Amino acid sequence: MMIDKEENKDIYITDLISILWEKKLFICLITVFITSLSIIYALFLPNIYTSQVLLKPSDHSEVLSSKIGAYSSIAGFAGINISGESSSKTQEAVERIKSIDFFSKNFLPYIKLENLMAVESWDFETDKLSYKKKLYDSDLNKWVRNVKKPKKLMPSSQEAFEEYLKILSVSQDAKTSFVKISIKHHSPSIAKRWVDLIERNINISMREADMELSKDSIDFLNSKIAETNLKELKDSISKLLESQIETLMVASVDEKYVFKTISSAIIPEERSEPNRFLLVLLGLVIGFFTGSIIILVHYFLNIQKIVD
């Protein structure tokens, strides 16, 4: 009985292959049609370029953070609360780069909004951008897009932030702790400039934040050390003061406070997107299967009519 089923199955598959072979011209026409559409689509897609920087976490920032964390836990017994978490500065920096606060304060004010939100293509010969006419009028330098509330004529920082996240990539290698920051853009030079902007401003913003915190902490610890007569507690506060002063000193003089550059961002010569060959190959496969499915569906519908 099993042999009969296997034989019927083989015959059934053979019949289907025969049907597809008989209609091979139709399948070829569908395949050529869809493949042609994929070629046209691939040719009209603008080139996208990716610029990337490789960064190494600054050793001193991690060491200082650990020291402060150790000493602040001792001082905590006396009710002194200093922000001294031993969490990684590198992890904090990575998350800051992806935050809307960093984007609004340290990225958006230094770029042209239309270069983020309205670019259509980039011309290699002239090194100029063209903009989507339905969004931005480059001759009048104004936004002309048609939007519904709550969106406004000029894109808000929240809208811009969504586009920022689409072109941004930040990753940290678990083994080496190295951090890669990359930006995708129609213009390779803009991609490079924006990566440099992020690298520079994450160091600046975290330097300034730590300097301000250290100054406040030093003032607070000085007041606390004057209030206590316990030698052990004074020693603990002194060590914590020493760490805060060291943090302030390093942050004041080191421009590469959080990240040091291992491999600088460059203006890419080759596009990263789109993969036109893959798009055409995908169109070829979709075309073949579409034609085959049409033939098989038509075949089974005819069988159903005969049975009925």
C-alpha positions as CSV (number, residue, x, y, z in Angstrom):
1,M,0.0,0.0,0.0
2,M,2.9,2.3,0.9
3,I,4.5,1.6,-2.5
4,D,1.3,2.7,-4.3
5,K,1.2,5.9,-2.4
6,E,4.9,6.6,-3.2
7,E,4.3,5.9,-6.9
8,N,1.2,8.1,-7.0
9,K,3.3,10.9,-5.4
10,D,6.0,10.5,-7.9
11,I,3.5,10.6,-10.8
12,Y,1.8,13.6,-9.3
13,I,5.1,15.6,-9.0
14,T,6.0,14.5,-12.6
15,D,2.7,15.8,-13.8
16,L,3.2,19.1,-12.2
17,I,6.7,19.4,-13.7
18,S,5.3,18.5,-17.1
19,I,2.6,21.2,-16.8
20,L,5.2,23.8,-15.9
21,W,7.4,22.8,-18.8
22,E,4.5,23.0,-21.2
23,K,3.8,26.6,-20.0
24,K,7.5,27.6,-19.9
25,L,7.0,30.4,-22.4
26,F,4.4,32.0,-20.1
27,I,6.7,31.6,-17.0
28,C,9.6,33.1,-18.9
29,L,7.5,36.1,-19.9
30,I,6.4,36.7,-16.3
31,T,10.0,36.2,-15.1
32,V,11.4,38.6,-17.7
33,F,8.7,41.2,-16.9
34,I,9.3,41.2,-13.1
35,T,13.1,41.0,-13.5
36,S,12.9,44.1,-15.8
37,L,10.9,45.9,-13.2
38,S,13.5,45.1,-10.6
39,I,16.3,46.3,-12.9
40,I,14.4,49.6,-13.4
41,Y,13.8,49.9,-9.7
42,A,17.4,49.2,-8.8
43,L,18.7,51.7,-11.3
44,F,16.5,54.5,-10.0
45,L,17.5,53.9,-6.4
46,P,20.1,56.5,-5.2
47,N,23.5,55.5,-3.9
48,I,24.0,55.5,-0.2
49,Y,27.4,55.8,1.4
50,T,28.5,54.8,4.8
51,S,31.3,56.4,6.8
52,Q,32.6,54.7,10.0
53,V,35.0,55.4,12.9
54,L,36.5,52.9,15.2
55,L,37.0,54.1,18.8
56,K,38.8,52.8,21.8
57,P,37.4,53.6,25.3
58,S,39.7,55.9,27.3
59,D,41.3,53.8,30.1
60,H,41.4,56.6,32.6
61,S,37.6,57.2,32.5
62,E,36.9,53.6,33.5
63,V,39.6,53.7,36.2
64,L,38.3,56.9,37.7
65,S,34.7,55.7,37.6
66,S,35.7,52.5,39.5
67,K,37.7,54.5,42.1
68,I,34.7,56.8,42.8
69,G,32.4,53.9,43.0
70,A,34.6,52.2,45.6
71,Y,35.1,55.3,47.8
72,S,31.5,56.5,47.6
73,S,30.3,53.2,49.0
74,I,32.4,53.7,52.1
75,A,31.2,57.3,52.5
76,G,27.7,56.1,52.1
77,F,27.7,54.6,55.6
78,A,27.8,58.1,56.9
79,G,24.9,59.3,54.8
80,I,27.0,60.9,52.1
81,N,25.5,60.2,48.7
82,I,27.9,60.9,45.8
83,S,27.1,59.8,42.3
84,G,29.9,57.3,41.9
85,E,28.4,54.4,40.0
86,S,31.0,52.1,38.6
87,S,28.9,51.7,35.4
88,S,31.0,51.8,32.2
89,K,31.5,55.3,30.7
90,T,31.6,53.5,27.4
91,Q,28.2,52.0,27.8
92,E,26.9,55.4,28.9
93,A,28.4,57.1,25.9
94,V,26.9,54.6,23.5
95,E,23.4,55.1,25.0
96,R,23.8,58.9,25.0
97,I,24.6,58.9,21.3
98,K,21.3,57.1,20.6
99,S,19.4,59.5,22.9
100,I,17.1,62.4,21.8
101,D,18.9,64.7,24.3
102,F,22.3,64.2,22.6
103,F,20.7,64.5,19.2
104,S,18.9,67.8,20.1
105,K,21.8,69.4,21.8
106,N,24.9,68.0,20.2
107,F,23.9,67.0,16.6
108,L,20.9,68.8,15.2
109,P,22.2,72.4,15.9
110,Y,25.3,71.7,13.8
111,I,23.7,70.3,10.6
112,K,21.3,71.4,8.0
113,L,17.9,69.9,8.7
114,E,17.1,69.5,5.0
115,N,20.2,67.4,4.6
116,L,18.8,64.9,7.1
117,M,15.1,65.0,6.1
118,A,14.7,65.9,2.4
119,V,17.6,64.7,0.3
120,E,16.7,62.9,-2.9
121,S,20.2,62.3,-4.5
122,W,23.8,63.4,-4.7
123,D,25.7,64.4,-7.8
124,F,29.2,63.0,-8.0
125,E,30.5,65.6,-10.5
126,T,29.4,68.7,-8.7
127,D,29.3,67.3,-5.1
128,K,25.8,68.8,-4.7
129,L,22.6,67.5,-3.2
130,S,19.2,67.6,-4.8
131,Y,16.2,67.7,-2.6
132,K,12.7,66.3,-2.8
133,K,10.6,69.1,-4.3
134,K,7.5,68.1,-2.4
135,L,9.3,68.6,0.9
136,Y,11.9,71.3,0.5
137,D,12.4,74.2,-2.0
138,S,16.1,74.7,-2.3
139,D,15.8,77.9,-4.4
140,L,13.7,79.6,-1.7
141,N,15.4,77.7,1.2
142,K,12.1,76.8,2.8
143,W,10.0,73.8,3.6
144,V,7.0,73.2,1.4
145,R,5.8,69.8,2.6
146,N,2.1,69.1,3.0
147,V,1.5,67.6,6.5
148,K,-1.3,67.1,8.9
149,K,-1.3,68.0,12.6
150,P,0.4,67.5,14.9
151,K,3.2,67.7,12.4
152,K,4.3,71.2,11.3
153,L,5.7,72.6,8.1
154,M,9.2,72.4,9.4
155,P,10.0,69.0,10.8
156,S,10.3,68.9,14.6
157,S,13.3,67.6,16.5
158,Q,11.3,64.4,17.2
159,E,10.7,63.8,13.5
160,A,14.3,64.5,12.8
161,F,15.4,62.2,15.6
162,E,13.6,59.3,13.9
163,E,15.5,59.8,10.7
164,Y,18.7,60.1,12.7
165,L,18.2,56.7,14.2
166,K,17.6,55.2,10.7
167,I,21.0,56.4,9.4
168,L,23.0,55.8,12.7
169,S,24.7,52.6,13.8
170,V,26.5,52.3,17.1
171,S,28.0,49.0,18.3
172,Q,30.5,47.8,20.9
173,D,32.6,44.7,20.5
174,A,32.1,42.5,23.6
175,K,35.7,41.2,23.5
176,T,37.7,44.3,22.7
177,S,35.3,46.9,23.9
178,F,36.0,48.9,20.7
179,V,33.1,51.0,19.5
180,K,32.0,51.5,15.9
181,I,30.0,54.5,14.9
182,S,28.7,54.8,11.4
183,I,26.4,57.1,9.4
184,K,24.7,56.4,6.1
185,H,24.0,59.3,3.7
186,H,23.5,60.1,0.0
187,S,26.7,62.3,0.2
188,P,29.9,60.5,1.3
189,S,31.4,63.8,2.6
190,I,28.4,64.5,4.8
191,A,28.4,61.0,6.1
192,K,32.0,61.5,7.2
193,R,31.4,65.0,8.7
194,W,28.5,63.7,10.7
195,V,30.5,60.8,12.1
196,D,33.2,63.2,13.1
197,L,30.6,65.5,14.7
198,I,29.2,62.6,16.8
199,E,32.7,61.5,17.9
200,R,33.8,65.0,18.9
201,N,30.6,66.0,20.7
202,I,30.1,62.9,22.7
203,N,33.6,63.5,24.2
204,I,32.8,67.2,24.8
205,S,29.3,66.6,26.3
206,M,30.5,63.9,28.7
207,R,33.6,65.9,29.7
208,E,31.4,68.9,30.5
209,A,28.9,66.8,32.5
210,D,31.6,65.1,34.5
211,M,33.4,68.4,35.2
212,E,30.3,70.0,36.5
213,L,29.5,67.0,38.6
214,S,33.0,66.9,40.0
215,K,32.9,70.6,40.9
216,D,29.6,70.1,42.8
217,S,30.9,67.0,44.4
218,I,34.1,68.7,45.6
219,D,32.1,71.5,47.2
220,F,29.8,69.0,48.8
221,L,32.6,66.8,50.2
222,N,34.5,69.8,51.5
223,S,31.5,70.8,53.5
224,K,31.0,67.3,54.8
225,I,34.7,66.8,55.9
226,A,34.4,70.0,57.9
227,E,31.3,68.6,59.8
228,T,32.8,65.3,61.0
229,N,35.4,64.6,63.6
230,L,35.8,60.9,62.9
231,K,39.2,60.1,61.5
232,E,38.1,57.0,59.5
233,L,35.3,59.0,57.9
234,K,37.6,61.9,57.1
235,D,40.0,59.6,55.5
236,S,37.3,58.1,53.3
237,I,36.0,61.5,52.3
238,S,39.6,62.6,51.5
239,K,40.0,59.7,49.2
240,L,36.8,60.5,47.5
241,L,37.8,64.1,47.2
242,E,41.1,63.0,45.6
243,S,39.2,60.9,43.0
244,Q,36.9,63.8,42.2
245,I,39.8,66.2,41.8
246,E,41.5,63.7,39.6
247,T,38.4,63.3,37.5
248,L,38.1,67.1,37.2
249,M,41.8,67.4,36.2
250,V,41.6,64.7,33.5
251,A,38.3,66.0,32.1
252,S,39.7,69.5,31.9
253,V,42.8,68.6,29.9
254,D,41.9,65.5,27.8
255,E,39.8,66.2,24.7
256,K,39.5,62.4,24.1
257,Y,37.9,62.0,27.5
258,V,35.7,59.0,26.6
259,F,36.9,57.7,23.3
260,K,40.3,57.6,21.5
261,T,40.3,57.2,17.8
262,I,41.7,53.9,16.4
263,S,40.6,54.3,12.8
264,S,39.3,57.7,11.6
265,A,36.2,58.2,9.5
266,I,36.9,58.6,5.8
267,I,35.0,59.8,2.8
268,P,33.9,56.5,1.2
269,E,34.5,56.0,-2.5
270,E,32.3,53.0,-2.9
271,R,28.5,52.9,-2.1
272,S,27.2,50.7,0.6
273,E,23.7,50.6,-0.7
274,P,21.8,49.5,-2.7
275,N,23.0,46.0,-3.7
276,R,21.6,46.2,-7.2
277,F,22.8,42.7,-8.2
278,L,20.9,41.2,-5.2
279,L,17.7,43.2,-6.1
280,V,17.8,41.9,-9.7
281,L,18.4,38.4,-8.6
282,L,15.5,38.7,-6.2
283,G,13.3,39.9,-9.0
284,L,14.4,36.9,-11.1
285,V,13.4,34.5,-8.4
286,I,10.1,36.2,-7.6
287,G,9.3,36.3,-11.3
288,F,9.9,32.6,-11.8
289,F,7.8,31.6,-8.7
290,T,5.1,34.0,-9.6
291,G,4.7,32.6,-13.1
292,S,4.8,29.0,-11.7
293,I,2.2,29.7,-9.1
294,I,-0.1,31.3,-11.7
295,I,0.1,28.2,-13.9
296,L,-0.4,25.8,-11.0
297,V,-3.4,27.7,-9.6
298,H,-5.0,27.8,-13.0
299,Y,-4.4,24.0,-13.4
300,F,-6.0,23.2,-10.0
301,L,-9.0,25.4,-10.7
302,N,-9.6,23.6,-13.9
303,I,-9.4,20.2,-12.1
304,Q,-11.9,21.4,-9.5
305,K,-14.3,22.4,-12.2
306,I,-14.1,19.0,-13.8
307,V,-14.7,17.3,-10.5
308,D,-17.7,19.5,-9.7
